Amino acid sequence: MGYRGKVREREEARRLRAQGMTLLDIARHLGVAKSSVSVWVRDVAFTPRPRRNRNYGSRNRPPNKLQRRKQAEIARMNADGVIRIDTLSDHAFLAAGAALYAGEGSKRDGEVRFANTDASQVQFFLAWLRRFFVIDESKLRVRVYLHEGLDLEAAESFWSGVTGIPRSHFRAPYRAEADPTIRTTKHEMGCVYVGMASTRVHRAIMGLVRALLSSGAIPG
């Protein structure tokens, strides 16, 4: 069985999101966590309901022709991607996880660690780690990096839902000083570091990474 998650709920969530339903409403409708819905629908083109402009009391303008064309193209490419990738075989899933770790994982011997701001990538990595390696769940640890002024409680709850790791296993967060030149709203949940100390698992992962990146693994 490949990596798909809750297929029916995921497809229904994407359909409802495309219709303009909020994440909270979708989560309540399907009886799932809001964090799961957020991951499932991240790439779905979404037009929120018009809100009044606080300064002028007028409604936001609807998407223009160029924006609609962009949204339509993204939706087509997303659908095409689903068809081309389909359900991953175990072999493809193994290789995909190794490639993801090669780009985003720690290379320090003995420390399995993956960092990202993208919940779907974190979820993919953990599904891969749990499927192909014998791990002790009690050793998994999470640390959140978040700008000062952003909601730490919400961020840790979000990442706990994404990772399936209880907050009791979260290390002390890192709070970065607010920088007015940086759009902190771009990553309201911050960056998360997740992993564990295990020389055996880390060396097994790096063996896969080296094999994947070797010339023998690249199609001629």
Secondary structure as UniProt FT lines:
FT   HELIX           7..18
FT   TURN            19..20
FT   HELIX           23..30
FT   HELIX           34..40
FT   TURN            41..43
FT   TURN            54..56
FT   HELIX           65..85
FT   HELIX           90..104
FT   TURN            109..110
FT   STRAND          111..116
FT   HELIX           119..132
FT   HELIX           137..139
FT   STRAND          141..147
FT   TURN            148..149
FT   HELIX           152..163
FT   HELIX           167..169
FT   STRAND          174..176
FT   TURN            180..181
FT   HELIX           184..187
FT   TURN            188..189
FT   STRAND          191..197
FT   HELIX           199..213
FT   HELIX           215..217
//
